[in-house]
């Protein structure tokens, strides 16, 4: 079974909706949910071979700046970034992480489920081939 790491600073409100979309898109994965950057960082420094995707739900510019210290560790993983808005400065900073997909939380999340499903399938096929 593959693992999805989800950084979700708050589970209430839009976090619950996001979690529902993610679980629907990739129901056969094990989910690890982190609400703090320090715990996420500790996890990323452990074994990540079974991690199919890391989903980072960013609450704002300050938090994105704090994540910069994890960019190198994250560079070897498939990343989906959910930004709070589609402001050009936020998107530019997000590209430091080389994400496979970026979406703004203020937009419709309809494409997220298709992207996650496809990423999970690609990882599973590659994972099973080894």
C-alpha positions in Angstrom: 0.0 0.0 0.0 1.3 3.4 -0.8 1.3 6.4 1.5 0.0 10.0 0.9 1.5 12.6 3.2 -0.9 15.6 3.7 0.1 18.8 5.3 -3.1 20.4 6.5 -2.7 23.1 9.1 -6.4 23.1 9.9 -8.9 20.3 9.4 -12.0 22.3 10.1 -14.0 24.1 7.3 -12.3 23.9 3.9 -9.9 21.3 5.3 -12.6 18.8 5.7 -13.8 19.4 2.1 -10.3 19.0 0.8 -9.7 15.8 2.8 -13.0 14.4 1.4 -11.8 15.2 -2.2 -8.5 13.5 -1.6 -9.9 10.4 0.0 -12.4 10.0 -2.8 -9.7 10.4 -5.5 -7.2 7.9 -3.9 -9.2 5.7 -1.5 -6.7 2.8 -1.4 -3.8 4.8 0.1 -2.7 5.2 3.6 -2.9 8.8 4.8 -0.5 10.5 7.1 -1.9 14.0 8.1 0.4 16.6 9.6 -0.8 19.8 11.1 2.6 21.3 12.0 5.6 22.0 9.8 7.9 20.6 12.5 6.2 17.2 12.5 6.1 17.2 8.7 9.8 17.9 8.5 10.6 15.1 10.9 8.5 12.7 8.8 10.2 13.8 5.6 13.6 12.9 7.0 12.5 9.3 7.5 12.0 6.6 4.9 9.9 8.0 2.0 10.1 5.2 -0.6 6.4 4.3 -0.1 5.2 7.9 -0.4 3.3 8.3 -3.6 2.5 12.0 -3.2 2.9 14.8 -0.7 0.1 17.3 -0.6 0.9 20.7 0.9 -2.0 22.9 1.8 -0.4 26.3 2.3 -2.3 28.9 4.4 -0.3 31.9 3.4 3.0 33.6 2.4 4.5 33.3 5.8 3.9 29.6 5.9 5.3 29.1 2.4 8.4 31.0 3.4 8.8 28.7 6.5 8.5 25.7 4.2 11.5 26.8 2.1 13.8 24.9 4.4 12.2 21.6 3.3 12.5 22.3 -0.4 15.6 20.0 -0.8 14.0 17.1 1.0 10.7 17.5 -1.0 12.5 17.7 -4.3 12.6 14.0 -4.6 8.9 13.5 -4.1 5.8 14.1 -6.1 4.2 17.3 -4.8 0.8 18.9 -5.1 0.6 22.4 -3.7 -2.7 24.0 -2.7 -2.2 27.7 -2.3 -4.6 30.1 -0.6 -4.9 32.1 -3.8 -3.5 32.4 -7.3 -1.4 35.6 -6.8 1.7 35.5 -9.0 4.1 36.0 -6.1 2.7 32.9 -4.3 2.9 30.8 -7.5 6.4 31.9 -8.2 7.5 30.9 -4.7 5.7 27.6 -5.0 7.8 26.6 -8.0 10.9 26.4 -5.8 9.4 23.0 -4.7 9.0 21.7 -8.3 5.5 20.6 -7.7 3.7 18.4 -10.3 0.5 20.4 -9.7 -0.5 23.7 -8.2 -4.0 24.8 -7.4 -5.5 27.7 -5.6 -7.9 26.9 -2.7 -10.1 29.8 -3.8 -10.7 27.9 -7.1 -12.8 24.9 -7.7 -11.0 21.7 -6.6 -12.5 19.7 -9.4 -9.2 19.0 -11.1 -7.5 17.9 -8.0 -9.2 14.5 -7.8 -8.2 13.6 -11.4 -4.6 14.7 -10.8 -4.3 12.7 -7.6 -5.8 9.6 -9.1 -3.4 9.8 -12.0 -0.3 10.4 -9.8 -1.3 7.6 -7.5 -1.7 5.2 -10.5 1.7 6.2 -12.0 3.4 5.7 -8.6 1.6 2.3 -8.0 2.6 1.0 -11.5 6.3 2.1 -10.9 6.3 0.8 -7.3 4.9 -2.6 -8.3 7.4 -2.9 -11.2 10.3 -3.0 -8.8 
